């Protein structure tokens, strides 16, 4: 069973990250027709509702929900309201590929916060080297666009800062899920927090943005449907992994370095105004190398634990 989890955890983490990497294109398409908070609120309320059939037949007792109400609301605030409110707002300021690259710094933020917040999740030499390589790759990706030389350079710089703050919100949510082991099923926990966070974003949109017209072009509704599905699926996978006893926040979040690579590639392929160049590709190489270096000790440990034939 231990060997099964050792291989299943990376596979599920990769699937979740691949789903998340498609979000940058979908968000960019949807933001052409809608304000960021309106779009985010609709997406996450719908995502929460999509998960209801998966937990309704084994729904938790009311006492269990009330006992964990604080955790649900905190997760909704950090993991959805803060993370995605800042993410959607930042996406209005920077191109999709650049946003994917900056969000790629999230494993570093998670590892640093986990080091101080989770006693069992400390930095190791391999983890440190991998994170430095990943951060170096993200830095190359971010500055390869030379945002300070463009007409909108100041806005892009502000967008980068907003997206980095979004990383902090997401890291805090991950730490809360890992720290507070609960009897609530991960799918229910995700459904509740994602709906509450989405509801908060929708209420915020009523105060800051114009009402959404009912009739929108099909690309808007297609992007909303896909983003809602991927949020429901990816977060449920991620919460389940975070609640496994052997999984550490910093180690699991290292797989998120795949998100800027795949997200940038999809943006270059699907958004006509964005295209790659040498330095972004070099940054992706650093990120990939960091993931490989990090996993070498785990692969060696797995091989050494196997009995000789």
N, C-alpha and C positions, 0 to 999 in steps of 0.2 A: 504493500500500500504506500509506503514511503517513497519508493522509486516511482510509483505511478504519479504521485503528487509532484515529484521533482520535475517530471517531464510535462505533466498536464498544466501546471502553473504557468510556465513560460508560453505554452501554446495558447492558453486562454488570454494571457496578457497581450500577446501579439494580436490576437483577433480583436480585442477591445481597442487597441491602439490603431489598428487599421480602420476600424469603424470611425473612431474619432478623427482620423486624418482626412476623412471625406467631408468633415464639417466645414472646413474653410471655404471650399467652393460653394457649398449649399448656403452658407450664411451670406457670402458675397452676392449670390443671386437673389436671395430673399430681401436683402437690404436695399436693393434697387427699387422696391415697391413699398417699403414699410419702415417705420422707425425702429431703432435697435431694441428698445425696451418692450414695445408692442410685440415684435417678432419673437423675442426671447420668451416673453411671458406666455404667448400662445403655444410655442414649441414645448415648453416644459410642463405646462398644465396638460397638454395632450399626451405627452410622454408618460406622465403619472397615471393618467386614465387608461392608457394602453396596457399597463401592467396589472390593472385590477383583476382581469380574468385569471391571471396566473397565480394569484394568492387568495382569491375569494373563497375557494373550496376549503382551504386550511387557514382561514383568517385568524389572527391572534385574538386572545381574550381582551376584553376592554381594560381590565386591570393592567395587563402587560403593556398596552398602548399608553395608558395614563402614566405608568411608572417610567416609561421611556420618552414621554412627551418632550422633556427638555432636550434630550439628544436629537430627536426628530427636528425640532425647530432650529437648533444650533446647526445641524447639517444643512437644513434648507437655507439658512442664512449664508453660511460659508460656501457650501458645495454648489449651490445653484444661484441664489440671489447675488452674492458678491462676485463669485467667479465668473458667471456668465453675464451678469450685468456689465461688469468691466470689460469682459471679452467682446461682447457685442458692440459696446461703445468704442472700444479700441479698433474694432474691425472697420468702423466708419472713417478711421484716420489713416490706416495703412493698407497696402495691397495684401491679398490673401496669402501669397507665398511668404512675405515678410512676417505676417502674423503667425504663420505656422512655425517659422524659425524662432521667433521670440518665445512662443509658448513652449518650444523645445527646451527652454531653461527650467521648466517646472521640476524635473528630477533633482536638479541642484538645490532648488529652494526646499523641496520636500526632504532631501537628505540632511540639509543644515538644520531645519526645524526639528526633524526627528531626532537628531543628535542631542538636542537640548531638551526635548519634550518626552522622549521615550528612552528610558535607561538601557533597555536591551537592544537598542538600534543605534550603535555607535559607528563612527567612521572607521574604516579599515584602510590599509595602504592600497589594496586593489580597487576599493570603492572610490578612494580619493583620486587615484590616477584616472579612472574611468570618468568620473565627474568633471575633472579638469579638461580632459579631452573633449567631452561632450559640450562643456561650456565654451571651450575654444572654438569648436565647430559652429555653435550657435552664434558666437561673436562674429566669426567670419561671414556667416550667412547674413547677419543683421547689417553689418557695415559694408558689405559688398555692394549695396545699392547706393552708397554715398548719400544718405538722406540729407546731410547738411548742405549739399550742393544743389538740391532741387528747389523748385519754387515753393513747394509745400514741406520743406525740410523740417520746420519747427513743429508743424502738425504731426509729421511722422515720428519725430522724437517724443512728442507728448503721447502719441499712440503706443510707442514702445514702452514708456513708463506705465501707462494704464494696463497694458498686457502683463507686465511684470508684477503689478499689484494683484492682478487676477490669479497669477501663479501662487501668490501667498495665500489667497482665499482657498484655492483648491487644495494646497498642502495642508492647511489647518483642518479641512474637512476629512482628508485621508487619515490624519493623525487621530481625530476623534473616533472614526470608525474602528481603527486598530486598537485604540486604548480602551474603548468601552465595549467589551463583549456583551452582547445582549441576546435575550431569548427570541427576539423578533427575527423573522426570516429576512435575509438580505433583500429579497425581491420586494417584500412589503415595506421595509425600511427605505429602500430606494424610491418606491412609488410614492410614499408619503412625503419624503423630504423634497423630491423633485417637483411634486405638485404644489407644495407650500411655497417653495422658492419661486416657481413660475407664477403663482398667484400674486406674490409680492412684486415681481417685475411688472405684471400686468397692471396692478394698482398704480405703480410708479408711472407707467406709460400714460395713464389717464390724466395725471397731473402735468406731464411734460411734453406729451406728443399729441398730434391731431388724431381724431378717431379714424379707425381703419374702415375704408369702404368695403362693402361685401363683395363686389365684383373686382377680381384681380386676374391677371393673366395666368395661364396654367403653370408657367415656370415657378411662380410664387407658391402655389399650392403643392406642387411636386417637391420643391425644396423643403417646405414645412413638413410634409408627410415623411420624407426621408430623415430629416433631422430629428423628428419626434421618435421615429423607430430606433435610430442609432443611439439616442440618449437612453431610451428604455433598455436596450440590449447591452450596451457597453457599460453603463453604470451598474447594472445588475451583476454582470460578470466581475467587475472590479470590486464591488462590495463583498461578493462571495470570497474572492481571493484575499482581501484584506482581513477577513475574519478567520482565515486558516491559521492555526497556531504557529506554524513554521515560517509564515510569510512576514517579512519586515517591510515597513513602509518605504524606506530608502531604496531597498533592492527591487521591490516591485515597480516603483516609480522610475527606475532606470530605463525600463522598457519604453517609457514615454519619449525617449530620444528618437524613437521611430516615427513619432507623429510629425515633427518638422520635415523629415525626409520625404515621407509619403505625401504629406499635405502640400509641400512645395511642388512635388512632381505633378500632383493632380491639378494644382492651380496653373502650372505652366501648360499642361495639356488641355485644360478645359476653359481657361479664361484667356481670350484672345489678346488682351492688353498686357499679359505677363509672359516673360520668356526667360530661360536660364542663361547663365554665363559661367566662366571658369571658376570664379571664387565661390559661388554658391555650391557648385559640385565638390569643390575642395572641402568646404565646411561639412557637407554630408559625409565625406570620407572620414573625417575626424570623428563624427558622431558614431558611425558604424564601427570604427576601430575601438572606440570607448566601450561599446556594448560587448564586443568580442573579448576584450581584456577583462572586463568584469566577470564574464561567465566562465573563463578558463579555470579558476579555482573550484567552482561548483562542478564543472565537468570532470576535473581530476578527482575530486572527492567521490563523485558518483562511481567512477570507474574503479577506484581503489577499494570501495566498499563491496564490490561484487566478488563473490567467491570464485576462486580459480577453478577452471574445468580441466 
